[in-house]
Amino acid sequence: MEKRNPWDIDEDVIKKQEQENKGSMTSVFCPKMNVSIGRPCKMCDYLLINVYNKRYPDNHPAKNWAKDKKAKLNIFFNAVFSDARNVPIILNLKNEAGNFILEKSREDWKDILNPYAGKGRELTVKKVQKSGSKGGSYLSYSISPVLEKADWEVPEEVWKNAYNLDQDVLINMIKTNSLTEENYYDVAKLKEGETKKFRLLPSWQNGVNGSNNRKFAQFIWRHWGVTEGQVEGTEPISWSDEVDTDDPLQNYNPNNDIPFGMAPEKEPVASKAESSENKKPECFGKEAFFDSEDAICKTCSFFKMCARAIAS
């Protein structure tokens, strides 16, 4: 291997500086998926047009890049830990565990919000290794109910003064670093195999809908490793500029696999109901997020369909 001349310009350093100069590469709230923002997202548009619609194979670098850049969901709840019953906290249960609770709450977990002794129930979250659908494993969080009813009640002054989890309020708390060790817990802090026992609090009553609010969880969507400018469309986006250019799959063309003499298959055109603009939101059909009097719900194009889905 040829020894590098110490006086040569290091191109990798220059590329790194250029990336740093784009702005903060932390998390950016997705203006499309977060309904309280309600604006187009240029990163989501780019991923759809330049990656997903290209039909790249699963191991293509563009697909791996898109997996990192797409908007990711975190689900937040008001809760108290069983070993700190007088301290309300905002609990981030991530996507999989949070959705599991919402699904079960529609089935047979009807008592998980009841704050009274002998009426409500504790839940346990555990950090575990799970097998991936395509091999390998990943860290996730399992949720299980305690079989016996809780023998203790959440003080009324605690659950009646739970945090306002209206989406715009929660986004502002995150932006202003108002989530602290005193009022917030992210299950990512758990070590593998570690458990935490808690009780969920009833719907918060101090938001824009006051005592009419029936939601007890909140969705927050964020892009990671991108800039505000890329999301807003003021900075360029190119997956090929951010991956290994020596990867043999980078220039993959699905039409190369078509036998000689056959016309390449045309890209399927999404129907109006299947287009990205008309894709059902993650909260569709979930009673915990639906409120017939909520201003955000009313502006959703799926409002009536969602109401029918919940009623059925």
C-alpha positions as CSV (number, residue, x, y, z in Angstrom):
1,M,0.0,0.0,0.0
2,E,1.4,3.4,-1.0
3,K,2.2,5.7,1.8
4,R,0.2,8.9,1.8
5,N,2.2,12.1,1.3
6,P,1.5,14.2,4.4
7,W,1.5,17.4,2.2
8,D,-1.4,16.1,0.0
9,I,-4.8,17.5,0.4
10,D,-7.1,15.1,2.3
11,E,-10.4,15.0,0.2
12,D,-12.3,13.2,3.0
13,V,-11.6,16.1,5.4
14,I,-12.9,18.6,2.8
15,K,-16.1,16.5,2.3
16,K,-16.6,16.3,6.1
17,Q,-16.3,20.1,6.4
18,E,-18.8,20.6,3.5
19,Q,-21.3,18.4,5.4
20,E,-20.7,20.3,8.6
21,N,-21.2,23.6,6.8
22,K,-24.7,22.6,5.8
23,G,-26.0,23.1,9.3
24,S,-26.9,21.0,12.3
25,M,-27.3,17.3,11.4
26,T,-29.5,16.4,14.3
27,S,-33.2,15.8,14.2
28,V,-35.7,17.9,12.2
29,F,-39.5,17.6,12.8
30,C,-41.2,16.3,9.7
31,P,-43.7,19.1,8.5
32,K,-45.7,16.6,6.5
33,M,-46.2,13.8,9.1
34,N,-46.7,16.1,12.1
35,V,-50.3,17.3,11.5
36,S,-49.9,20.4,13.7
37,I,-47.3,21.7,11.2
38,G,-49.1,20.6,8.1
39,R,-46.6,21.6,5.4
40,P,-44.9,19.7,2.5
41,C,-41.6,17.9,3.4
42,K,-38.9,18.0,0.7
43,M,-37.0,15.1,2.3
44,C,-40.1,12.8,2.2
45,D,-40.7,13.9,-1.4
46,Y,-37.1,13.1,-2.4
47,L,-37.2,9.7,-0.8
48,L,-40.4,8.8,-2.6
49,I,-39.3,10.0,-6.0
50,N,-35.6,9.2,-6.0
51,V,-35.4,6.0,-3.9
52,Y,-38.6,4.2,-3.3
53,N,-40.0,4.7,-6.8
54,K,-36.8,3.4,-8.3
55,R,-37.3,-0.2,-7.2
56,Y,-33.8,-0.6,-5.9
57,P,-33.0,-4.0,-4.3
58,D,-33.0,-4.3,-0.5
59,N,-29.2,-4.2,-0.2
60,H,-28.8,-1.2,-2.4
61,P,-27.0,1.7,-0.7
62,A,-29.8,4.1,-1.6
63,K,-32.3,2.0,0.3
64,N,-30.0,1.8,3.3
65,W,-29.5,5.6,3.2
66,A,-33.3,6.2,2.9
67,K,-33.9,4.0,5.9
68,D,-31.7,6.3,8.0
69,K,-33.2,9.5,6.6
70,K,-36.9,8.7,6.6
71,A,-39.1,10.2,9.3
72,K,-39.2,8.1,12.4
73,L,-42.0,7.9,14.9
74,N,-41.9,8.3,18.7
75,I,-45.0,7.9,20.8
76,F,-45.3,9.9,24.1
77,F,-47.5,9.2,27.1
78,N,-48.1,10.8,30.5
79,A,-47.2,8.3,33.2
80,V,-45.9,7.6,36.7
81,F,-43.3,5.0,37.6
82,S,-44.4,2.5,40.3
83,D,-41.4,3.5,42.4
84,A,-42.2,7.3,42.1
85,R,-46.0,7.5,42.2
86,N,-46.3,11.2,42.9
87,V,-44.1,12.3,40.0
88,P,-45.8,12.6,36.6
89,I,-43.4,12.2,33.7
90,I,-43.6,12.3,29.9
91,L,-42.7,8.8,28.8
92,N,-41.3,8.1,25.3
93,L,-42.1,4.5,24.4
94,K,-40.8,4.7,20.8
95,N,-42.8,3.4,17.8
96,E,-43.2,-0.4,18.3
97,A,-44.0,-0.4,22.0
98,G,-46.2,2.7,21.8
99,N,-48.3,1.2,18.9
100,F,-48.6,-2.1,20.8
101,I,-50.2,-0.3,23.7
102,L,-52.6,1.6,21.4
103,E,-53.7,-1.6,19.6
104,K,-54.2,-3.5,22.9
105,S,-56.2,-0.6,24.4
106,R,-58.7,-1.1,21.6
107,E,-59.0,-4.8,22.4
108,D,-58.8,-5.9,26.1
109,W,-56.6,-3.4,27.9
110,K,-59.5,-1.2,28.8
111,D,-58.4,-0.5,32.4
112,I,-54.8,0.8,31.8
113,L,-55.8,4.5,32.2
114,N,-57.9,4.1,35.4
115,P,-55.9,5.8,38.2
116,Y,-57.7,4.2,41.1
117,A,-56.6,1.3,43.3
118,G,-58.1,-2.0,42.4
119,K,-59.4,-0.5,39.1
120,G,-56.3,0.3,37.0
121,R,-53.3,-1.7,36.0
122,E,-49.6,-1.4,35.9
123,L,-47.6,-2.1,32.7
124,T,-44.0,-3.3,32.4
125,V,-41.6,-2.2,29.6
126,K,-38.5,-4.3,29.0
127,K,-35.5,-3.8,26.6
128,V,-35.1,-6.9,24.5
129,Q,-33.3,-8.4,21.5
130,K,-35.7,-9.2,18.6
131,S,-35.1,-11.1,15.4
132,G,-35.3,-9.0,12.3
133,S,-37.5,-10.1,9.4
134,K,-34.4,-10.3,7.1
135,G,-32.0,-11.9,9.5
136,G,-30.0,-10.4,12.3
137,S,-31.4,-8.9,15.5
138,Y,-32.2,-5.5,16.9
139,L,-33.0,-3.9,20.3
140,S,-36.6,-3.2,21.0
141,Y,-39.1,-2.8,23.9
142,S,-41.7,-5.3,25.0
143,I,-44.8,-4.3,26.9
144,S,-46.7,-6.5,29.2
145,P,-49.5,-5.9,31.7
146,V,-49.3,-6.9,35.4
147,L,-51.9,-9.5,35.8
148,E,-53.3,-8.3,39.2
149,K,-55.0,-4.9,39.4
150,A,-52.8,-2.2,41.0
151,D,-53.2,-2.0,44.7
152,W,-52.3,1.7,44.8
153,E,-53.9,4.8,43.3
154,V,-52.3,7.6,41.4
155,P,-53.0,10.8,43.4
156,E,-55.7,13.0,41.9
157,E,-53.4,16.1,41.9
158,V,-51.0,14.1,39.8
159,W,-53.2,12.8,37.0
160,K,-55.3,15.9,36.9
161,N,-52.2,18.0,36.3
162,A,-50.6,15.8,33.7
163,Y,-48.5,17.4,31.0
164,N,-50.1,19.0,28.0
165,L,-49.2,16.7,25.2
166,D,-50.8,18.6,22.3
167,Q,-48.5,18.0,19.4
168,D,-47.5,21.6,18.9
169,V,-46.8,22.0,22.6
170,L,-44.7,18.9,22.8
171,I,-42.7,19.9,19.7
172,N,-42.0,23.2,21.3
173,M,-40.8,21.5,24.5
174,I,-38.4,19.4,22.5
175,K,-37.1,22.3,20.6
176,T,-36.5,24.4,23.7
177,N,-34.9,21.5,25.6
178,S,-37.7,21.6,28.2
179,L,-37.7,17.8,28.5
180,T,-35.4,17.1,31.5
181,E,-34.5,14.3,33.8
182,E,-37.1,15.6,36.2
183,N,-40.1,15.4,33.7
184,Y,-39.1,13.0,30.9
185,Y,-38.0,9.5,30.4
186,D,-36.9,7.8,27.2
187,V,-37.0,4.0,27.3
188,A,-33.7,4.0,25.3
189,K,-32.0,4.6,28.6
190,L,-32.9,1.1,29.6
191,K,-30.1,-1.5,29.5
192,E,-30.8,-4.8,27.7
193,G,-32.9,-7.0,29.9
194,E,-33.8,-4.2,32.3
195,T,-37.4,-3.5,33.1
196,K,-39.4,-0.5,34.3
197,K,-42.9,-0.7,35.8
198,F,-45.3,2.2,35.3
199,R,-49.0,3.3,35.1
200,L,-50.3,5.5,32.2
201,L,-52.2,8.6,33.1
202,P,-55.7,9.5,31.7
203,S,-56.1,12.0,28.9
204,W,-54.6,15.4,29.6
205,Q,-57.2,18.1,30.2
206,N,-55.0,21.2,29.9
207,G,-54.6,21.4,26.1
208,V,-56.5,23.2,23.5
209,N,-59.5,20.9,23.8
210,G,-59.6,21.1,27.6
211,S,-61.9,18.5,29.3
212,N,-63.1,17.3,25.9
213,N,-59.7,15.7,25.1
214,R,-59.9,12.0,24.9
215,K,-56.3,11.3,23.6
216,F,-53.8,9.8,26.0
217,A,-50.8,9.5,23.6
218,Q,-49.1,11.8,21.1
219,F,-47.2,11.1,17.8
220,I,-44.0,13.0,17.0
221,W,-42.2,12.4,13.6
222,R,-38.6,13.4,13.1
223,H,-36.0,13.0,10.5
224,W,-32.5,12.3,11.8
225,G,-29.2,13.1,10.1
226,V,-30.6,15.8,7.9
227,T,-30.7,19.6,8.0
228,E,-33.6,22.0,8.3
229,G,-32.7,23.3,4.8
230,Q,-33.1,19.9,3.3
231,V,-36.5,19.4,4.8
232,E,-37.6,22.9,3.8
233,G,-36.1,22.6,0.3
234,T,-33.5,25.3,0.6
235,E,-30.5,22.9,0.5
236,P,-29.8,20.1,-2.0
237,I,-30.4,16.4,-1.3
238,S,-28.5,13.6,-3.0
239,W,-28.2,10.1,-1.6
240,S,-25.3,9.4,-4.0
241,D,-23.2,12.2,-2.4
242,E,-23.4,10.6,1.0
243,V,-22.7,6.9,0.3
244,D,-19.7,4.9,-0.8
245,T,-19.2,5.7,-4.5
246,D,-17.3,2.4,-4.9
247,D,-20.3,0.3,-4.1
248,P,-21.1,-1.9,-7.2
249,L,-24.8,-1.6,-6.5
250,Q,-24.9,2.2,-6.6
251,N,-25.6,2.4,-10.4
252,Y,-28.1,-0.5,-10.3
253,N,-30.7,-0.3,-13.0
254,P,-33.6,-2.7,-12.7
255,N,-34.0,-2.6,-16.5
256,N,-30.6,-4.3,-16.8
257,D,-32.2,-7.5,-15.7
258,I,-34.8,-7.5,-18.5
259,P,-34.0,-10.1,-21.3
260,F,-32.9,-8.7,-24.6
261,G,-35.7,-7.6,-26.9
262,M,-38.3,-7.0,-24.1
263,A,-39.5,-3.6,-23.3
264,P,-38.7,-2.3,-19.8
265,E,-41.6,-2.4,-17.4
266,K,-43.2,1.0,-16.9
267,E,-43.3,2.5,-13.4
268,P,-46.7,1.9,-11.9
269,V,-48.7,5.1,-11.6
270,A,-50.2,5.4,-8.1
271,S,-53.9,6.0,-8.0
272,K,-55.3,9.0,-6.2
273,A,-56.1,6.9,-3.2
274,E,-52.6,5.4,-3.1
275,S,-50.5,8.6,-3.8
276,S,-48.3,9.9,-1.0
277,E,-50.6,12.9,-0.5
278,N,-53.5,10.5,0.2
279,K,-51.7,7.9,2.4
280,K,-53.6,7.3,5.6
281,P,-51.7,8.8,8.6
282,E,-50.3,6.5,11.3
283,C,-53.1,7.6,13.7
284,F,-55.9,6.4,11.3
285,G,-58.5,4.3,13.0
286,K,-56.9,4.5,16.4
287,E,-59.4,5.7,19.0
288,A,-56.7,7.1,21.3
289,F,-55.9,9.8,18.8
290,F,-59.4,10.6,17.4
291,D,-61.4,13.5,18.7
292,S,-64.5,14.6,16.7
293,E,-64.1,18.1,18.2
294,D,-60.4,18.4,17.6
295,A,-59.4,21.1,15.1
296,I,-56.5,19.1,13.7
297,C,-58.7,16.0,13.3
298,K,-61.3,18.0,11.5
299,T,-58.8,19.3,8.9
300,C,-57.6,15.8,8.0
301,S,-58.8,14.4,4.7
302,F,-59.5,11.1,6.3
303,F,-61.6,12.5,9.1
304,K,-64.9,10.9,8.1
305,M,-63.3,7.6,7.1
306,C,-61.4,7.5,10.4
307,A,-64.6,8.1,12.4
308,R,-66.4,5.2,10.6
309,A,-63.4,2.9,11.1
310,I,-63.4,3.5,14.8
311,A,-67.2,3.2,15.1
312,S,-67.2,-0.2,13.3
